[in-house]
Amino acid sequence: MLHTNSQIIKHKVGLLNLAEELQNVSRACKVMGVSYVLSL
């Protein structure tokens, strides 16, 4: 379970870093193939 949680956290951190770089959360979600609603 810890391994799965770690993967989820790394993915979300990556998403947040990309969103910061792009200055757009919605666009970062589209690039990473994640639903904007599920990313919150």
C-alpha positions, -999 to 999 in steps of 0.1 A, spaced: 0 0 0 28 24 9 43 18 -26 11 27 -43 7 59 -21 42 69 -30 35 65 -67 3 86 -64 21 113 -45 50 115 -70 25 117 -98 6 146 -81 38 164 -73 48 161 -110 14 174 -120 18 204 -96 53 211 -109 41 211 -145 11 233 -136 35 258 -119 58 258 -150 28 263 -174 10 286 -149 -21 267 -158 -35 237 -139 -61 227 -165 -35 226 -192 -11 206 -171 -39 181 -165 -45 178 -202 -8 173 -209 -5 145 -182 -38 129 -193 -55 135 -160 -91 147 -154 -90 181 -139 -117 171 -113 -97 140 -102 -65 160 -98 -79 181 -69 
